[in-house]
Amino acid sequence: MTELIQTLQEWFFGLGKQYGVNPIVFGSIYVGAIPFFTLSIAWLIRNYRKNKSIILPTLSASFFFISAYLYLIIVGHNVPWWVYGVVVLMIVYGGYTTTKKVRRRIHKVDKG
């Protein structure tokens, strides 16, 4: 089992070297952006409740949502085309589910 884990680890970090992307940096950005994304969504809901503009919190949430993928696109090289396709699909799906979640919260605010 230890050999398998070591082999997977070598393969994973080898991908980072091959494509110029540090997996630790990517993962850190991905996980580190979660609280900022959450705060941006809370800011968006708060602004909506106060009838203020939601443009800036929406842009902020969007940036934190795609920040790790921006790192991949900016720093990566020789990344296969299908990886970009998967990234686009993940962003579209994540955006769709987030929009549904925000709309539900806004609907609660309108009812409440």
C-alpha positions as MATLAB code, in Angstrom:
seq = 'MTELIQTLQEWFFGLGKQYGVNPIVFGSIYVGAIPFFTLSIAWLIRNYRKNKSIILPTLSASFFFISAYLYLIIVGHNVPWWVYGVVVLMIVYGGYTTTKKVRRRIHKVDKG';
ca = [
       0.000    0.000    0.000;
       2.887    2.358    0.796;
       4.354    1.691   -2.663;
       1.064    2.605   -4.314;
       0.816    5.863   -2.384;
       4.429    6.702   -3.201;
       3.894    5.919   -6.905;
       0.765    8.092   -7.027;
       2.580   10.905   -5.238;
       5.489   10.771   -7.704;
       3.062   10.742  -10.653;
       1.052   13.661   -9.230;
       4.094   15.861   -8.573;
       5.542   14.794  -11.935;
       2.492   16.304  -13.623;
       3.248   19.596  -11.906;
       6.783   19.612  -13.294;
       5.610   18.548  -16.754;
       3.036   21.347  -17.002;
       4.795   24.025  -14.941;
       2.137   24.106  -12.229;
       3.003   23.524   -8.584;
       0.248   21.254   -7.184;
       0.832   22.618   -3.663;
       0.323   26.203   -4.857;
      -2.748   25.190   -6.869;
      -4.250   23.364   -3.879;
      -3.404   26.212   -1.521;
      -5.110   28.740   -3.777;
      -8.089   26.419   -4.190;
      -8.569   25.852   -0.453;
      -7.441   29.344    0.573;
     -10.050   30.980   -1.673;
     -12.974   29.177    0.003;
     -13.386   31.576    2.962;
     -13.063   34.616    0.686;
     -15.634   33.165   -1.712;
     -17.992   32.512    1.201;
     -17.518   36.044    2.531;
     -18.172   37.447   -0.946;
     -21.457   35.522   -1.153;
     -22.456   36.820    2.296;
     -21.559   40.348    1.132;
     -23.688   39.846   -1.981;
     -26.707   38.718    0.089;
     -26.241   41.612    2.525;
     -26.073   44.147   -0.294;
     -29.167   42.647   -1.868;
     -31.063   42.952    1.422;
     -30.032   46.620    1.715;
     -30.912   47.321   -1.946;
     -27.267   48.149   -2.698;
     -25.377   47.179   -5.830;
     -24.385   43.501   -5.976;
     -21.901   43.985   -8.823;
     -18.726   44.240   -6.726;
     -19.541   41.269   -4.450;
     -20.489   39.224   -7.519;
     -17.167   40.049   -9.190;
     -15.335   39.232   -5.958;
     -17.102   35.878   -5.588;
     -16.425   35.077   -9.248;
     -12.728   35.866   -8.898;
     -12.290   33.672   -5.816;
     -14.324   30.917   -7.470;
     -11.946   30.693  -10.442;
      -8.679   31.819   -8.803;
      -7.000   28.390   -8.758;
      -7.945   27.812  -12.394;
      -6.566   31.230  -13.306;
      -3.270   30.095  -11.789;
      -3.369   26.987  -13.984;
      -4.146   29.007  -17.121;
      -1.551   31.725  -16.464;
       1.349   29.598  -15.180;
       0.768   26.278  -16.925;
       2.400   25.367  -20.193;
       1.860   22.428  -22.553;
      -1.385   21.674  -20.719;
      -3.548   19.363  -22.880;
      -6.570   21.052  -24.495;
      -8.995   18.692  -22.748;
      -7.852   19.997  -19.344;
      -9.079   23.464  -20.345;
     -12.363   21.865  -21.423;
     -12.737   20.188  -18.028;
     -11.908   23.477  -16.277;
     -14.567   25.298  -18.320;
     -17.143   22.599  -17.523;
     -16.286   22.760  -13.809;
     -16.613   26.545  -13.809;
     -19.941   26.442  -15.663;
     -21.350   23.757  -13.368;
     -20.038   25.476  -10.227;
     -21.427   28.803  -11.401;
     -24.797   27.218  -12.088;
     -25.049   25.549   -8.666;
     -23.808   28.664   -6.871;
     -26.347   30.817   -8.716;
     -29.133   28.438   -7.673;
     -27.962   28.546   -4.059;
     -27.749   32.355   -4.017;
     -31.182   32.664   -5.615;
     -32.631   30.393   -2.921;
     -31.110   32.576   -0.200;
     -32.368   35.726   -1.887;
     -35.810   34.162   -2.187;
     -35.759   33.523    1.580;
     -34.820   37.169    2.143;
     -37.702   38.336   -0.058;
     -40.177   36.110    1.825;
     -38.768   36.735    5.290;
];
